Amino acid sequence: MAHINLHINFNGNAEEAFTFYKSVFGGEFSRIVRFKDMASAEFPMPESEHEKIMHIALPIGATNTLMGNDVPSILGTVNERENRSKICVHADSKDEADRVYNGLSEGGEVEMPIADSPWGSYFGMFRDKYGIEWMVEYDAQGRK
C-alpha cells in the first residue's frame, strides 16, 4: 500500500521549525541538505541562501516522514496564513494526542481545544508558531 509523506515550505526558518517538530515527535533527521551543498555553475546560489534548507526529513513512526525546505528568495515568499491545508496526526492513545497537541501548539494559536468531539473522537486544531495548521485526533474506534 502506498503511503503519503507531507512536505512544508518555509521562508528561511525550516531548520528552526523542524527542530521544534523533532522536540515533539522525537527521532532524528534522516536527511538535511543545505543550498550550499547543491550550489554549482548549473545551480548558482547566492551566498545569502547557502545555509538555508533545501531538504530536511524527519521520520515519524514506521512509515511517515515530515519533509520541508526553505523557499529560495528568488521564488518569493510563501504565506502560511493563506495555506488552509492542515496536517492531521492520528494518535494511538489519548495521552499521545495530548502530548502532540500540547507540544506542537505551544506558542501557536488554538482554533479548537483538544476535547471529546461531537463525532465521537478526541480532537483538536491549532496553528503552530510557524503558521502551519494541524489537527490532532485519537479515535478509540480506530476510524480515520
C-alpha positions in Angstrom: 0.0 0.0 0.0 1.2 3.5 -0.8 1.9 6.0 2.0 1.9 9.7 2.0 4.6 12.0 3.2 4.0 15.6 3.9 6.2 18.5 2.7 6.1 22.0 4.0 7.7 25.2 2.6 9.2 27.8 4.8 10.7 31.3 4.4 14.2 30.7 5.9 13.1 29.1 9.2 12.7 25.4 8.1 15.6 24.3 10.4 14.1 26.0 13.4 10.6 24.6 12.7 11.9 21.1 12.2 14.0 21.2 15.4 10.7 22.2 17.1 8.8 19.3 15.4 11.6 16.9 16.4 11.3 18.0 20.0 7.6 16.9 19.9 7.8 13.8 17.8 11.3 12.6 18.7 13.6 10.7 16.4 16.4 12.0 14.2 16.6 13.8 10.9 17.1 11.3 8.2 18.4 14.0 5.8 19.4 17.6 5.8 20.6 19.2 2.6 21.5 22.9 2.5 21.5 25.0 -0.6 25.3 25.4 -0.4 25.5 21.6 -0.8 23.9 21.9 -4.2 25.4 25.1 -5.4 27.3 24.8 -8.7 27.7 26.5 -12.1 24.5 24.9 -13.2 22.7 25.7 -10.0 24.1 29.1 -8.8 23.0 30.1 -5.3 23.7 33.5 -3.7 25.8 33.2 -0.5 22.9 34.6 1.5 21.0 31.4 0.7 23.8 28.9 1.4 22.7 27.9 5.0 19.0 27.7 4.1 17.5 24.2 3.9 17.0 22.7 0.5 15.6 19.5 2.0 15.0 18.2 5.5 13.3 15.0 6.5 12.0 13.8 9.9 10.7 10.2 10.1 7.7 9.9 12.3 6.6 6.4 13.2 7.3 3.4 11.0 6.1 4.7 7.6 5.7 8.5 7.8 8.1 11.3 7.0 7.6 15.0 7.5 9.7 16.9 5.0 10.3 20.5 4.3 12.5 23.2 2.8 13.2 27.0 2.7 11.9 28.6 -0.5 14.8 30.5 -2.2 14.3 34.2 -2.2 14.3 34.3 -6.0 11.0 32.4 -5.9 9.3 34.9 -3.5 7.9 34.1 -0.1 5.2 31.6 1.0 2.4 32.8 3.2 1.4 30.1 5.6 -1.6 32.2 6.7 -3.0 31.7 3.2 -2.5 28.0 3.2 -5.7 26.4 4.5 -4.4 22.8 4.3 -4.0 21.0 7.6 -1.7 18.2 8.8 -3.6 15.6 10.7 -1.9 13.5 13.3 -3.8 10.3 14.3 -2.6 9.4 17.8 -2.5 5.9 19.2 -3.8 7.0 22.6 -5.5 9.9 24.4 -2.2 10.6 26.2 -0.2 10.7 23.0 -2.9 13.0 21.5 -2.5 15.4 24.4 1.4 15.2 24.2 1.4 16.0 20.5 -1.3 18.7 20.7 0.3 20.4 23.7 3.8 20.2 22.2 3.0 21.4 18.7 0.5 24.1 19.8 3.0 25.7 22.2 3.4 29.3 21.1 0.7 28.9 18.4 -2.9 29.8 18.1 -5.6 27.3 19.3 -8.5 27.0 16.9 -10.3 24.2 18.7 -9.1 22.9 22.1 -8.5 19.2 22.3 -11.5 17.5 23.7 -14.1 14.9 23.1 -15.8 15.8 19.8 -19.5 15.6 18.7 -18.5 12.8 16.2 -17.0 10.6 18.9 -13.3 11.1 18.7 -10.8 13.1 20.8 -9.9 16.1 18.6 -8.3 19.5 18.5 -7.0 22.0 15.9 -4.4 24.8 16.0 -1.9 26.8 14.0 1.6 26.3 15.3 4.1 29.2 15.9 5.3 28.8 12.3 1.8 29.3 10.8 1.3 25.6 9.9 -2.2 24.3 10.7 -2.5 20.9 12.5 -5.3 18.6 13.6 -4.7 16.0 16.3 -7.1 13.2 16.8 -7.5 10.0 18.8 -10.3 7.7 17.9 -10.8 4.7 20.2 -12.8 3.0 17.5 -9.8 3.2 15.1 -11.7 5.2 12.4 -9.7 7.7 10.3 
